[in-house]
Amino acid sequence: MQLPRLYPILDAACFPDVAGMFAAAEELAAAGCTLLQYRNKSGNARQMLGEARELRARVGASVKLIMNDRADLCLASQYDGLHVGQDDLSAEAVRGIIGGERWLGVSTHNPEQIAEADQTSADYVAIGPVFATSSKANPDPIVGLEGVRRARELTHKPLVAIGGITRANARSVIDAGADAVAVISDLLRDPRKSAEEFLRVLG
């Protein structure tokens, strides 16, 4: 699989209303983003499915869409992949649900979790938080650029770095060994312009 350098995450909690999230998705697609993750930690299943389908309608088939956590909604909304954390179903359990064609990503926060994820059928491994982040209520300890370098040594799978990544530090994260950077906060203000700047920085 070939991950794009920029991996935007649309976190429903970061928008004042759902219309703002849809507008941001359209702007990110217009900027050239080819992969988006939909994350909603507080919505009910019916609401999330409606939002997920609307996102698909807004961005079209040229953008791969990843569902956060929910394998059932990934299937119901016909998304291209699923991302799970350490507290969700195991990678292999999820793979049994979503099948072999969809992308599967796993969040990791330390060397032990990376080594474990590397042995699964996950398509990519996420490492973080790289820097301090405000988008999680109880974030794991910061791993820093050294954590990214260590993760790169522990897996041959595509590596996504997440947590506090901005236009100012994104290049250093790629240089440390990440294949892609996942971004939430630094894409919220003027998403199209921000994404275009990220894409320039990431080359």
Backbone torsions as a table, in degrees:
resi	resn	phi	psi	omega
1	MET	NA	148.9	179.7
2	GLN	-116.0	105.8	178.3
3	LEU	-80.3	136.8	170.7
4	PRO	-68.7	154.5	-178.4
5	ARG	-62.3	-35.2	-177.9
6	LEU	-105.5	125.3	-176.5
7	TYR	-123.0	85.9	-179.5
8	PRO	-72.1	142.0	174.6
9	ILE	-115.4	123.3	176.4
10	LEU	-93.4	101.0	179.9
11	ASP	-96.4	114.9	-175.8
12	ALA	-54.7	-30.6	-177.7
13	ALA	-68.8	-16.3	-176.2
14	CYS	-90.7	-1.1	-177.7
15	PHE	-116.2	143.4	-179.4
16	PRO	-64.8	-28.9	177.1
17	ASP	-156.1	169.8	-175.0
18	VAL	-67.8	-29.1	178.5
19	ALA	-61.9	-36.6	178.3
20	GLY	-65.3	-37.3	178.3
21	MET	-67.7	-42.8	178.5
22	PHE	-62.4	-42.7	179.7
23	ALA	-62.7	-41.0	178.8
24	ALA	-62.8	-41.2	179.4
25	ALA	-60.0	-43.3	-179.7
26	GLU	-65.3	-39.6	179.5
27	GLU	-67.0	-40.2	179.4
28	LEU	-64.7	-41.0	177.6
29	ALA	-64.1	-40.1	180.0
30	ALA	-65.7	-28.7	179.6
31	ALA	-76.1	-14.3	179.6
32	GLY	112.2	7.4	177.1
33	CYS	-69.8	135.6	-176.9
34	THR	-115.1	4.4	-179.5
35	LEU	-147.6	129.7	177.8
36	LEU	-136.1	142.7	173.0
37	GLN	-109.9	134.6	175.2
38	TYR	-100.3	122.5	-177.8
39	ARG	-127.1	126.1	177.6
40	ASN	-144.8	104.8	-174.2
41	LYS	-87.0	-9.9	-173.0
42	SER	-124.4	-8.3	-177.5
43	GLY	-77.0	158.3	173.9
44	ASN	-85.2	165.8	-171.9
45	ALA	-60.5	-41.7	-178.5
46	ARG	-63.2	-45.4	179.6
47	GLN	-63.2	-45.0	-177.9
48	MET	-64.8	-39.3	179.4
49	LEU	-64.9	-41.4	177.5
50	GLY	-61.8	-44.3	179.5
51	GLU	-66.3	-41.0	-179.0
52	ALA	-62.4	-43.5	179.9
53	ARG	-67.6	-37.3	178.5
54	GLU	-66.2	-38.8	176.1
55	LEU	-59.6	-42.9	177.9
56	ARG	-60.0	-43.9	-179.5
57	ALA	-63.9	-36.3	-176.8
58	ARG	-72.4	-41.2	-172.2
59	VAL	-96.3	-16.0	176.9
60	GLY	77.6	-174.8	-172.4
61	ALA	-81.2	-11.2	-176.5
62	SER	-78.2	-11.2	179.9
63	VAL	-110.3	125.6	174.0
64	LYS	-75.2	134.4	-179.5
65	LEU	-114.9	130.6	-179.4
66	ILE	-113.1	130.1	176.1
67	MET	-90.2	136.9	176.2
68	ASN	-88.6	128.7	170.6
69	ASP	74.1	-47.2	-164.1
70	ARG	-94.3	100.2	179.4
71	ALA	-64.0	-37.2	-179.2
72	ASP	-63.8	-42.0	-179.2
73	LEU	-74.6	-28.7	174.6
74	CYS	-58.9	-45.2	179.3
75	LEU	-70.5	-45.8	-175.2
76	ALA	-64.5	-31.6	-179.3
77	SER	-95.7	2.2	178.6
78	GLN	56.7	45.4	177.8
79	TYR	-78.8	166.0	-174.4
80	ASP	-87.7	-11.4	-178.3
81	GLY	-173.1	177.0	-176.5
82	LEU	-138.3	142.8	175.6
83	HIS	-121.8	128.7	-179.2
84	VAL	-123.0	152.4	178.4
85	GLY	-101.3	-176.2	-177.6
86	GLN	-69.3	-22.1	-178.5
87	ASP	-96.0	1.1	-178.9
88	ASP	-94.5	-172.9	175.5
89	LEU	-58.0	153.1	178.7
90	SER	-66.1	158.4	-179.5
91	ALA	-56.8	-42.2	-177.1
92	GLU	-70.3	-36.9	176.6
93	ALA	-63.5	-42.7	179.8
94	VAL	-66.4	-41.8	179.6
95	ARG	-58.4	-37.0	177.8
96	GLY	-63.6	-26.0	-179.3
97	ILE	-86.8	-46.4	-172.0
98	ILE	-89.6	-12.2	178.8
99	GLY	84.7	-179.0	-173.0
100	GLY	-88.8	-12.5	-174.3
101	GLU	-84.3	-32.0	-175.6
102	ARG	-80.0	150.0	176.2
103	TRP	-71.0	145.3	176.8
104	LEU	-133.3	124.4	177.4
105	GLY	-116.8	149.2	-178.8
106	VAL	-129.0	131.3	175.8
107	SER	-80.0	137.9	175.0
108	THR	-134.9	157.6	-175.3
109	HIS	-134.0	-1.7	-179.7
110	ASN	-158.7	167.5	-176.8
111	PRO	-57.2	-37.3	-178.7
112	GLU	-63.7	-43.7	-180.0
113	GLN	-67.8	-35.8	178.1
114	ILE	-63.9	-48.1	-179.7
115	ALA	-60.2	-38.3	179.3
116	GLU	-67.7	-45.6	-179.3
117	ALA	-63.3	-32.0	-178.6
118	ASP	-64.4	-24.5	-178.5
119	GLN	-88.3	-2.9	-177.8
120	THR	-94.8	-179.2	177.9
121	SER	-87.8	11.7	176.6
122	ALA	-57.5	143.0	179.5
123	ASP	-83.3	-29.8	176.6
124	TYR	-146.6	159.5	179.8
125	VAL	-119.3	133.7	175.4
126	ALA	-103.3	139.8	178.6
127	ILE	-124.7	136.2	178.9
128	GLY	172.3	179.7	-1.6
129	PRO	-76.1	135.2	179.4
130	VAL	-71.7	-44.5	178.0
131	PHE	-125.7	175.2	177.2
132	ALA	-60.2	138.4	-176.9
133	THR	-131.8	148.5	179.1
134	SER	-107.5	-0.2	-173.7
135	SER	-93.5	6.1	173.8
136	LYS	-128.2	137.4	-177.5
137	ALA	-67.1	-43.0	-179.2
138	ASN	-128.3	75.6	-175.1
139	PRO	-68.5	152.8	174.2
140	ASP	-72.3	166.9	178.9
141	PRO	-58.5	143.3	179.7
142	ILE	-64.6	134.3	-179.6
143	VAL	-97.4	-21.8	178.6
144	GLY	69.4	179.4	179.1
145	LEU	-65.0	-30.3	178.3
146	GLU	-64.2	-36.2	177.2
147	GLY	-64.9	-35.5	176.9
148	VAL	-66.7	-44.2	178.5
149	ARG	-60.6	-42.4	179.7
150	ARG	-64.9	-42.3	179.2
151	ALA	-60.8	-39.4	-179.9
152	ARG	-62.2	-34.8	178.8
153	GLU	-71.4	-25.5	-171.3
154	LEU	-94.2	-11.4	-179.6
155	THR	-144.6	145.3	173.3
156	HIS	-96.6	-4.4	178.5
157	LYS	-71.1	154.9	173.1
158	PRO	-53.5	138.4	-173.8
159	LEU	-115.2	123.9	177.7
160	VAL	-108.1	123.8	176.9
161	ALA	-96.1	141.4	-178.0
162	ILE	-142.8	152.7	174.3
163	GLY	111.4	101.2	174.7
164	GLY	69.3	21.9	-177.3
165	ILE	-85.7	129.6	-177.3
166	THR	-127.1	174.3	176.8
167	ARG	-61.3	-27.1	-176.9
168	ALA	-76.0	-29.4	-175.9
169	ASN	-115.5	-2.9	-173.6
170	ALA	-59.4	-40.6	-176.9
171	ARG	-63.5	-37.6	-179.3
172	SER	-65.3	-30.2	179.9
173	VAL	-71.6	-41.8	176.3
174	ILE	-64.2	-42.5	179.6
175	ASP	-63.6	-25.5	179.1
176	ALA	-79.5	-9.0	175.2
177	GLY	126.9	-5.3	179.3
178	ALA	-73.5	145.2	174.9
179	ASP	-85.9	-26.8	-177.5
180	ALA	-149.3	157.8	174.5
181	VAL	-119.1	128.7	175.2
182	ALA	-92.2	131.8	-173.2
183	VAL	-133.4	136.1	174.2
184	ILE	-116.7	-71.0	-168.3
185	SER	-63.1	-41.1	-173.7
186	ASP	-79.4	7.7	173.3
187	LEU	-111.2	-2.2	-173.5
188	LEU	-72.2	-39.7	-178.9
189	ARG	-87.9	117.2	-179.6
190	ASP	53.1	67.9	-172.0
191	PRO	-54.1	-41.3	-176.6
192	ARG	-65.2	-48.4	-179.0
193	LYS	-64.3	-41.9	-179.7
194	SER	-62.7	-44.2	-179.4
195	ALA	-64.9	-40.9	179.2
196	GLU	-61.5	-38.5	178.8
197	GLU	-68.3	-40.9	175.5
198	PHE	-58.6	-46.8	-176.8
199	LEU	-63.0	-34.6	176.6
200	ARG	-67.4	-45.4	-178.9
201	VAL	-63.1	-38.9	-174.3
202	LEU	-81.5	-17.5	176.4
203	GLY	64.2	NA	NA
